[in-house]
Amino acid sequence: MPSLSDLRMVGRTCSAYEPEAEGVERSCETCVHWGGEARDCILDIFWEQLTNLDQT
């Protein structure tokens, strides 16, 4: 499971981020694509996005 810091970093830079409500902090946890049984990105791009952050 990713850390809260990872969720925030990816959420801030993810081009597919869509907030579930107005005025929420930008984080994967507040994105409409986050969830499901696995509590992961349903677009299956979280780990790729996180890896790309590490390369910059």
A tleap script that builds the chain and sets N, CA, C and O, in Angstrom:
source leaprc.protein.ff14SB
mol = sequence {
  NMET PRO SER LEU SER ASP LEU ARG MET VAL
  GLY ARG THR CYS SER ALA TYR GLU PRO GLU
  ALA GLU GLY VAL GLU ARG SER CYS GLU THR
  CYS VAL HIE TRP GLY GLY GLU ALA ARG ASP
  CYS ILE LEU ASP ILE PHE TRP GLU GLN LEU
  THR ASN LEU ASP GLN CTHR
}
set mol.1.N position { 0.847 -1.180 0.000 }
set mol.1.CA position { 0.000 0.000 0.000 }
set mol.1.C position { 0.887 1.236 0.000 }
set mol.1.O position { 1.819 1.326 0.799 }
set mol.2.N position { 0.616 2.177 -0.871 }
set mol.2.CA position { 1.416 3.403 -0.926 }
set mol.2.C position { 1.187 4.288 0.294 }
set mol.2.O position { 0.144 4.219 0.946 }
set mol.3.N position { 2.176 5.114 0.585 }
set mol.3.CA position { 2.060 6.043 1.716 }
set mol.3.C position { 1.163 7.215 1.336 }
set mol.3.O position { 0.896 7.448 0.157 }
set mol.4.N position { 0.704 7.947 2.341 }
set mol.4.CA position { -0.100 9.147 2.091 }
set mol.4.C position { 0.684 10.167 1.288 }
set mol.4.O position { 0.121 10.866 0.445 }
set mol.5.N position { 1.971 10.256 1.542 }
set mol.5.CA position { 2.828 11.167 0.800 }
set mol.5.C position { 2.865 10.789 -0.680 }
set mol.5.O position { 2.781 11.661 -1.545 }
set mol.6.N position { 2.990 9.499 -0.971 }
set mol.6.CA position { 2.984 9.033 -2.364 }
set mol.6.C position { 1.659 9.358 -3.042 }
set mol.6.O position { 1.641 9.792 -4.194 }
set mol.7.N position { 0.553 9.150 -2.337 }
set mol.7.CA position { -0.769 9.429 -2.897 }
set mol.7.C position { -0.918 10.910 -3.242 }
set mol.7.O position { -1.516 11.260 -4.259 }
set mol.8.N position { -0.377 11.765 -2.398 }
set mol.8.CA position { -0.460 13.208 -2.646 }
set mol.8.C position { 0.438 13.623 -3.808 }
set mol.8.O position { 0.031 14.410 -4.662 }
set mol.9.N position { 1.656 13.095 -3.838 }
set mol.9.CA position { 2.585 13.455 -4.917 }
set mol.9.C position { 2.044 13.037 -6.278 }
set mol.9.O position { 2.077 13.819 -7.228 }
set mol.10.N position { 1.554 11.826 -6.375 }
set mol.10.CA position { 1.015 11.346 -7.648 }
set mol.10.C position { -0.249 12.117 -8.005 }
set mol.10.O position { -0.433 12.497 -9.161 }
set mol.11.N position { -1.110 12.350 -7.043 }
set mol.11.CA position { -2.341 13.096 -7.301 }
set mol.11.C position { -2.086 14.488 -7.842 }
set mol.11.O position { -2.830 14.973 -8.694 }
set mol.12.N position { -1.037 15.133 -7.349 }
set mol.12.CA position { -0.708 16.495 -7.791 }
set mol.12.C position { -0.217 16.539 -9.231 }
set mol.12.O position { -0.365 17.563 -9.897 }
set mol.13.N position { 0.361 15.454 -9.722 }
set mol.13.CA position { 0.957 15.473 -11.054 }
set mol.13.C position { 0.221 14.614 -12.076 }
set mol.13.O position { 0.556 14.660 -13.260 }
set mol.14.N position { -0.750 13.850 -11.665 }
set mol.14.CA position { -1.439 12.917 -12.561 }
set mol.14.C position { -2.349 13.660 -13.546 }
set mol.14.O position { -3.191 14.464 -13.145 }
set mol.15.N position { -2.169 13.382 -14.821 }
set mol.15.CA position { -2.977 14.039 -15.851 }
set mol.15.C position { -4.403 13.493 -15.898 }
set mol.15.O position { -5.284 14.130 -16.476 }
set mol.16.N position { -4.644 12.327 -15.300 }
set mol.16.CA position { -5.976 11.726 -15.303 }
set mol.16.C position { -6.760 12.047 -14.029 }
set mol.16.O position { -7.876 11.558 -13.849 }
set mol.17.N position { -6.181 12.866 -13.144 }
set mol.17.CA position { -6.844 13.190 -11.877 }
set mol.17.C position { -8.173 13.897 -12.102 }
set mol.17.O position { -8.255 14.876 -12.845 }
set mol.18.N position { -9.213 13.386 -11.449 }
set mol.18.CA position { -10.532 14.009 -11.453 }
set mol.18.C position { -11.036 14.000 -10.011 }
set mol.18.O position { -11.281 12.930 -9.455 }
set mol.19.N position { -11.195 15.176 -9.394 }
set mol.19.CA position { -11.618 15.216 -7.990 }
set mol.19.C position { -13.026 14.666 -7.806 }
set mol.19.O position { -13.903 14.865 -8.646 }
set mol.20.N position { -13.225 13.967 -6.685 }
set mol.20.CA position { -14.551 13.429 -6.384 }
set mol.20.C position { -15.485 14.506 -5.855 }
set mol.20.O position { -16.701 14.320 -5.835 }
set mol.21.N position { -14.924 15.629 -5.426 }
set mol.21.CA position { -15.717 16.762 -4.933 }
set mol.21.C position { -14.890 18.031 -5.090 }
set mol.21.O position { -13.667 17.967 -5.217 }
set mol.22.N position { -15.548 19.170 -5.081 }
set mol.22.CA position { -14.837 20.446 -5.176 }
set mol.22.C position { -14.157 20.776 -3.856 }
set mol.22.O position { -14.666 20.457 -2.781 }
set mol.23.N position { -13.011 21.414 -3.953 }
set mol.23.CA position { -12.333 21.910 -2.766 }
set mol.23.C position { -11.568 20.876 -1.972 }
set mol.23.O position { -11.150 21.168 -0.852 }
set mol.24.N position { -11.365 19.674 -2.504 }
set mol.24.CA position { -10.599 18.659 -1.783 }
set mol.24.C position { -9.123 18.789 -2.108 }
set mol.24.O position { -8.754 19.302 -3.165 }
set mol.25.N position { -8.279 18.322 -1.196 }
set mol.25.CA position { -6.848 18.303 -1.445 }
set mol.25.C position { -6.555 17.342 -2.589 }
set mol.25.O position { -7.117 16.248 -2.647 }
set mol.26.N position { -5.691 17.745 -3.482 }
set mol.26.CA position { -5.366 16.909 -4.649 }
set mol.26.C position { -4.509 15.726 -4.200 }
set mol.26.O position { -3.357 15.898 -3.800 }
set mol.27.N position { -5.075 14.545 -4.271 }
set mol.27.CA position { -4.441 13.305 -3.850 }
set mol.27.C position { -5.170 12.163 -4.543 }
set mol.27.O position { -6.333 12.302 -4.920 }
set mol.28.N position { -4.501 11.057 -4.707 }
set mol.28.CA position { -5.169 9.903 -5.324 }
set mol.28.C position { -6.436 9.523 -4.550 }
set mol.28.O position { -7.433 9.114 -5.145 }
set mol.29.N position { -6.390 9.659 -3.238 }
set mol.29.CA position { -7.540 9.289 -2.415 }
set mol.29.C position { -8.781 10.132 -2.706 }
set mol.29.O position { -9.897 9.706 -2.408 }
set mol.30.N position { -8.603 11.310 -3.279 }
set mol.30.CA position { -9.747 12.177 -3.580 }
set mol.30.C position { -10.109 12.154 -5.062 }
set mol.30.O position { -10.899 12.976 -5.525 }
set mol.31.N position { -9.536 11.220 -5.796 }
set mol.31.CA position { -9.789 11.088 -7.231 }
set mol.31.C position { -10.885 10.055 -7.485 }
set mol.31.O position { -10.969 9.042 -6.790 }
set mol.32.N position { -11.718 10.321 -8.484 }
set mol.32.CA position { -12.799 9.383 -8.810 }
set mol.32.C position { -12.272 8.047 -9.312 }
set mol.32.O position { -13.008 7.060 -9.313 }
set mol.33.N position { -11.017 7.993 -9.738 }
set mol.33.CA position { -10.438 6.750 -10.243 }
set mol.33.C position { -9.795 5.902 -9.154 }
set mol.33.O position { -9.264 4.829 -9.442 }
set mol.34.N position { -9.832 6.360 -7.920 }
set mol.34.CA position { -9.220 5.630 -6.815 }
set mol.34.C position { -10.293 4.842 -6.085 }
set mol.34.O position { -11.318 5.405 -5.699 }
set mol.35.N position { -10.079 3.576 -5.895 }
set mol.35.CA position { -11.055 2.793 -5.147 }
set mol.35.C position { -11.060 1.345 -5.550 }
set mol.35.O position { -10.017 0.752 -5.825 }
set mol.36.N position { -12.239 0.787 -5.581 }
set mol.36.CA position { -12.367 -0.628 -5.864 }
set mol.36.C position { -11.981 -1.460 -4.660 }
set mol.36.O position { -11.633 -0.929 -3.606 }
set mol.37.N position { -12.044 -2.751 -4.825 }
set mol.37.CA position { -11.719 -3.657 -3.726 }
set mol.37.C position { -10.258 -3.553 -3.307 }
set mol.37.O position { -9.929 -3.708 -2.131 }
set mol.38.N position { -9.391 -3.290 -4.267 }
set mol.38.CA position { -7.958 -3.238 -3.977 }
set mol.38.C position { -7.505 -1.887 -3.433 }
set mol.38.O position { -6.343 -1.736 -3.055 }
set mol.39.N position { -8.408 -0.893 -3.387 }
set mol.39.CA position { -8.045 0.468 -2.977 }
set mol.39.C position { -6.820 0.914 -3.754 }
set mol.39.O position { -5.767 1.201 -3.185 }
set mol.40.N position { -6.981 0.963 -5.055 }
set mol.40.CA position { -5.914 1.314 -5.974 }
set mol.40.C position { -6.517 2.094 -7.128 }
set mol.40.O position { -7.734 2.270 -7.189 }
set mol.41.N position { -5.690 2.558 -8.033 }
set mol.41.CA position { -6.165 3.304 -9.197 }
set mol.41.C position { -6.857 2.346 -10.164 }
set mol.41.O position { -6.253 1.380 -10.630 }
set mol.42.N position { -8.115 2.619 -10.459 }
set mol.42.CA position { -8.844 1.726 -11.360 }
set mol.42.C position { -8.376 1.875 -12.802 }
set mol.42.O position { -8.691 1.034 -13.644 }
set mol.43.N position { -7.619 2.946 -13.099 }
set mol.43.CA position { -7.023 3.101 -14.423 }
set mol.43.C position { -5.691 2.354 -14.517 }
set mol.43.O position { -5.094 2.266 -15.590 }
set mol.44.N position { -5.236 1.820 -13.390 }
set mol.44.CA position { -3.996 1.045 -13.299 }
set mol.44.C position { -2.779 1.858 -13.733 }
set mol.44.O position { -1.904 1.352 -14.435 }
set mol.45.N position { -2.730 3.132 -13.306 }
set mol.45.CA position { -1.597 3.981 -13.685 }
set mol.45.C position { -0.822 4.519 -12.479 }
set mol.45.O position { 0.168 5.229 -12.656 }
set mol.46.N position { -1.250 4.198 -11.270 }
set mol.46.CA position { -0.600 4.761 -10.082 }
set mol.46.C position { 0.885 4.441 -10.030 }
set mol.46.O position { 1.703 5.349 -9.882 }
set mol.47.N position { 1.246 3.185 -10.148 }
set mol.47.CA position { 2.643 2.786 -9.979 }
set mol.47.C position { 3.517 3.351 -11.094 }
set mol.47.O position { 4.672 3.704 -10.855 }
set mol.48.N position { 2.984 3.438 -12.292 }
set mol.48.CA position { 3.724 4.050 -13.400 }
set mol.48.C position { 3.964 5.536 -13.114 }
set mol.48.O position { 5.065 6.046 -13.319 }
set mol.49.N position { 2.922 6.218 -12.641 }
set mol.49.CA position { 3.045 7.639 -12.304 }
set mol.49.C position { 4.068 7.846 -11.190 }
set mol.49.O position { 4.876 8.772 -11.251 }
set mol.50.N position { 4.035 6.991 -10.181 }
set mol.50.CA position { 4.978 7.109 -9.059 }
set mol.50.C position { 6.404 6.870 -9.538 }
set mol.50.O position { 7.320 7.585 -9.131 }
set mol.51.N position { 6.600 5.888 -10.384 }
set mol.51.CA position { 7.933 5.597 -10.917 }
set mol.51.C position { 8.443 6.775 -11.733 }
set mol.51.O position { 9.622 7.118 -11.649 }
set mol.52.N position { 7.579 7.395 -12.517 }
set mol.52.CA position { 7.980 8.550 -13.307 }
set mol.52.C position { 8.391 9.721 -12.436 }
set mol.52.O position { 9.278 10.486 -12.815 }
set mol.53.N position { 7.766 9.878 -11.277 }
set mol.53.CA position { 8.165 10.938 -10.345 }
set mol.53.C position { 9.577 10.713 -9.839 }
set mol.53.O position { 10.344 11.664 -9.686 }
set mol.54.N position { 9.923 9.462 -9.579 }
set mol.54.CA position { 11.248 9.135 -9.057 }
set mol.54.C position { 12.352 9.398 -10.066 }
set mol.54.O position { 13.517 9.521 -9.688 }
set mol.55.N position { 12.004 9.485 -11.347 }
set mol.55.CA position { 13.000 9.667 -12.387 }
set mol.55.C position { 13.262 11.128 -12.723 }
set mol.55.O position { 14.144 11.437 -13.525 }
set mol.56.N position { 12.497 12.028 -12.109 }
set mol.56.CA position { 12.694 13.441 -12.429 }
set mol.56.C position { 13.644 14.102 -11.479 }
set mol.56.O position { 13.918 15.295 -11.610 }
savepdb mol mol.pdb
quit
